[in-house]
Amino acid sequence: PQKKKNKCWIWKAYCRDTGYLIDWECGKRDTNTFKKLYERLKKWPVQMYGTDQWEVYEKVIEESPHIQSKKETVGIERNNGRQRHWFARFRRKSIVVSKTKQMVDITMALFAAFHVNKLVDHIPITTF
C-alpha cells in the first residue's frame, strides 16, 4: 500500500468536565505543532493535562499535574470516534480527503460548534 506523503494530524484540547472541544491544531505529529496548541491553552485555567504516552507531551507540558495514561484519554478518544463517524474525510482508508489545512480547520470548527459544544442548533436555510 502507498503511504500518504502529507499527513495532517489534529491535536485537540478537550474539557473532561463539559465535554467541549476547547481548541485544536492541525499539522505534523511533532513538537512544533503541539507547541502552537499548548501556547494557546496557557490562556485557560487548565487543572490537569491528561495525555497518552507520546513523547512530545513530556517535552512540552510544563505545568502539573500532567498524567500520561490511557485512563485519562477516554473522553477525547470518544470524541475522535464521533468525528470519524460524522465526517468521511477523517475516516481511515477513505477516498474522501481534505486537500488543504484550511478545509480541515473549517470542518473541525463545524464539528465543535454543532456536534460537540452545541453552540448552534441549526443552520437557517432560505428558499430561493
Secondary structure, DSSP 4 states (H G I P E B T S, - for coil): -PPPSS--EEEEEE-TTT--EEEEEEE-SSHHHHHHHHHHHTTS----EEE-S-HHHHHH--SS-EEE-GGG-HHHHHHHHHHHHH-GGGSTT-S---SSHHHHHHHHHHIIIIIIS---S-------
